Amino acid sequence: PTQETFRAIVEELFASPHHGERMAMYWLDLVRYAESNSFERDNPKPYVWKYRDYVIRSLNSDKPYDQFVREQLAGDELPDISADSIIATGYYRLGPWDDEPADPMLAVYDELDDIITTTSQGFLGLTLNCARCHDHKLDPVSQKDYYSFLAFFKNVQRYGIRSDQSVRERSVRSIATEQEQEQFQEELRRYEERVAALRSQLDDVESRIRETLVGGEIDDFKADSVRLGIIRKYIGKAISQSEFDDYARTRKEWTDLRNHPPQIASQALCVKEHGPEAPVTHILTRGSPNAEADLVGPAFPEILSPPEPKIQKPKHAESTGRRLALAEWMTSPDNPLPARVMANRLWQWHFGRGIVRSSNDFGLQGERPTHPALLDWLASEFISQGWSIKAMHRLILNSRAYKMSSLVNDAAMHKDPQNNLFWRFDMRRLRAEEIRDSILQVNGQLDVERMFGPSIYPVIPAEVLAGQSRPGENWNTSAPEDRNRRSVYIHLKRSLQVPLLAAFDVADTDFSCPVRFATTQPTQALGMLNSEFVNDQARVFASDLKAQVGNDLAAFVELALWRVNQRPPTEDEMTRGQELVNSLRKEHGQTREEAEKNFCLLALNLNEFLYLD
């Protein structure tokens, strides 16, 4: 395409609401987004999907990156808090949580270490966590730096303490408007009145029955589970059939209401602090919570020659203001690291690797930038463009480097086999979610209309569910009409991954994942050929093609390859495709429907479909 046409395509993609869905997956990998706690029970995190939706909305609206960072680190301490800024602090609740730790005090510091690791690597490209136990000769970050950084988060309440109820008390708050709160209170009042009225009707019948009970029935009557059966015995004696029927209906309504009280929808998983006064922070000798050493206060890493933190307690929040001071420093134009780190990530998201390949480690143990001047210029542009992520996407996508061919030049390959100089565009395999979404898109099944909301649960084979410590628990397979939403909306359970996604290197959500490394394994080909999902979609694909072309085999093959490869098939591909279908029928005894379905399965396994060049 011409430059003008290419730019128009880029702008069209930016304007699409699906832009945020696509790019959000990179950020969610980085912040170890998952929707369950890990460990044995691996229970779901309430309302955590709202954080995912927040990221999608932020990227679609081109929220400035500095604001994006401030909201996640200190959205509850900002001068103007909003529902979005509260939801953003769910960032702190994304990590694993052991609800039954062997050493509770060590677990506290493990959770803080998870926050420090994700924050320092994700926003600063520094591995502060390496200094948790002691200083290192070759690392300028000291143990004092680590615990001074920890002090910014020391007042954060733990995600929970053992019970799920404690999670709701410590990590969930209302984000409802005043009108929504009033509506909820009115709904709650009506609910309580109805429950009380039903209970009164039940008591009237039960008191009459209680007077006629004999022997062991008196004790049995106290148990809800057997009460209805006992009352049934007294039909025609102490109670009529119609009264019993009314009682049974009333009891069912009362039970249903009691088990499903009204829930205010506008709640969010978020961070909370213990109060406006922060506890003291000690350096821990060898990282042991039982070996406290020198006191330290909140401070930025000394290697960066930072200013003193400017900490002010927010007037409207029960917190210290320390996290806001950290967020303000991180997004200051005087701090060069966050802009360089994010500019490098944006480059990586498009090219498959960053100018600094170790994109979570800009330190001495990380890799050197291949083009340091380019990285500095991109970081400077990022800030001068008002921290606009879309502006940086636009800059990169319209560059000559991005438009490079993936064709190999022998001379260049000899001089730079790793393509460190970006003399060609690296071919890459689709990410796990892209493979699933592309399969659904090819056969017209991808649901692109519905965005946001609670996650979906695709079908997982019974054999996989049976291998869990609690088989099938917390995996309620979604209705058929909900299963074909984009993969970004799939429920991410740490101990149970969708097999197709797991096979194609979906992120490990226990840790920050700056880049997914594409592996090549036999299980990937086996999964694409034999998985129930891919075979079902191949069958749908064949049925859809058949509805369009009827019994015209040539047209069937042509349309299938066109939709899969997004180009007209060659004569050779047409000939071989028809020969394959005929061979499956004649030599292997398959019906026409089976042969056409298997041809579609083959098409979905083509490298041209699975790779971008």
SULBELDA-V54060 format. One record per residue. SS is DSSP state (A for helix, B for strand, O for the rest). Layout:
BEGIN
{{SS} {SS}}
END
This chain:
BEGIN
{{O} {O} {A} {A} {A} {A} {A} {A} {A} {A} {A} {A} {A} {A} {A} {O} {O} {A} {A} {A} {A} {A} {A} {A} {A} {A} {A} {A} {A} {A} {O} {O} {O} {O} {O} {B} {O} {O} {O} {O} {O} {O} {O} {B} {O} {O} {O} {O} {A} {A} {A} {A} {A} {A} {A} {A} {A} {A} {A} {A} {O} {O} {O} {O} {A} {A} {A} {A} {A} {A} {A} {A} {A} {A} {O} {O} {O} {O} {O} {O} {O} {O} {A} {A} {A} {A} {A} {A} {A} {A} {A} {A} {A} {O} {O} {O} {O} {O} {O} {O} {O} {O} {O} {A} {A} {A} {A} {A} {A} {A} {A} {A} {A} {A} {A} {A} {A} {A} {A} {A} {A} {A} {A} {A} {O} {O} {O} {A} {A} {A} {A} {O} {O} {O} {O} {O} {O} {O} {O} {O} {O} {O} {A} {A} {A} {A} {A} {A} {A} {A} {O} {O} {O} {O} {O} {B} {O} {O} {O} {O} {O} {O} {O} {A} {A} {A} {A} {A} {A} {A} {A} {B} {B} {B} {O} {O} {O} {A} {A} {A} {A} {A} {A} {A} {A} {A} {A} {A} {A} {A} {A} {A} {A} {A} {A} {A} {A} {A} {A} {A} {A} {A} {A} {A} {A} {A} {A} {A} {A} {A} {O} {O} {O} {O} {O} {O} {A} {A} {A} {A} {O} {O} {O} {A} {A} {A} {A} {A} {A} {A} {A} {A} {O} {O} {B} {O} {O} {O} {B} {O} {A} {A} {A} {A} {A} {A} {A} {A} {A} {A} {A} {A} {A} {A} {A} {A} {A} {A} {A} {O} {O} {O} {O} {O} {O} {O} {B} {B} {B} {O} {O} {O} {B} {O} {O} {O} {O} {O} {O} {O} {B} {B} {B} {B} {A} {A} {A} {O} {O} {O} {O} {B} {B} {B} {B} {B} {O} {O} {O} {O} {O} {A} {A} {A} {O} {O} {O} {O} {O} {O} {O} {O} {O} {O} {O} {O} {O} {O} {O} {O} {O} {A} {A} {A} {A} {A} {A} {A} {A} {A} {O} {O} {O} {O} {O} {A} {A} {A} {A} {A} {A} {A} {A} {A} {A} {A} {A} {A} {A} {A} {A} {O} {O} {O} {O} {O} {O} {O} {O} {O} {O} {O} {O} {O} {O} {O} {O} {O} {O} {O} {O} {A} {A} {A} {A} {A} {A} {A} {A} {A} {A} {A} {A} {A} {O} {O} {O} {O} {A} {A} {A} {A} {A} {A} {A} {A} {A} {O} {O} {O} {O} {O} {O} {O} {O} {O} {O} {O} {O} {A} {A} {A} {A} {A} {A} {O} {O} {O} {O} {O} {O} {O} {O} {O} {O} {O} {O} {B} {B} {O} {O} {A} {A} {A} {A} {A} {A} {A} {A} {A} {A} {A} {O} {O} {O} {O} {B} {O} {O} {O} {O} {O} {O} {O} {O} {B} {O} {O} {O} {O} {O} {A} {A} {A} {A} {A} {O} {O} {O} {O} {O} {O} {O} {O} {O} {O} {O} {O} {O} {A} {A} {A} {O} {O} {B} {O} {A} {A} {A} {B} {O} {O} {B} {O} {O} {B} {O} {O} {A} {A} {A} {A} {A} {O} {O} {O} {O} {O} {O} {O} {O} {O} {O} {O} {O} {O} {O} {O} {O} {O} {O} {A} {A} {A} {A} {A} {A} {A} {A} {A} {O} {A} {A} {A} {A} {A} {A} {A} {A} {A} {A} {A} {A} {A} {A} {A} {A} {A} {A} {O} {O} {O} {A} {A} {A} {A} {A} {A} {A} {A} {A} {A} {A} {A} {A} {O} {O} {O} {O} {O} {A} {A} {A} {A} {A} {A} {A} {A} {A} {A} {A} {A} {A} {A} {A} {A} {O} {O} {O} {O} {O} {A} {A} {A} {A} {A} {A} {A} {A} {A} {A} {A} {A} {A} {O} {O} {A} {A} {A} {A} {B} {B} {O}}
END
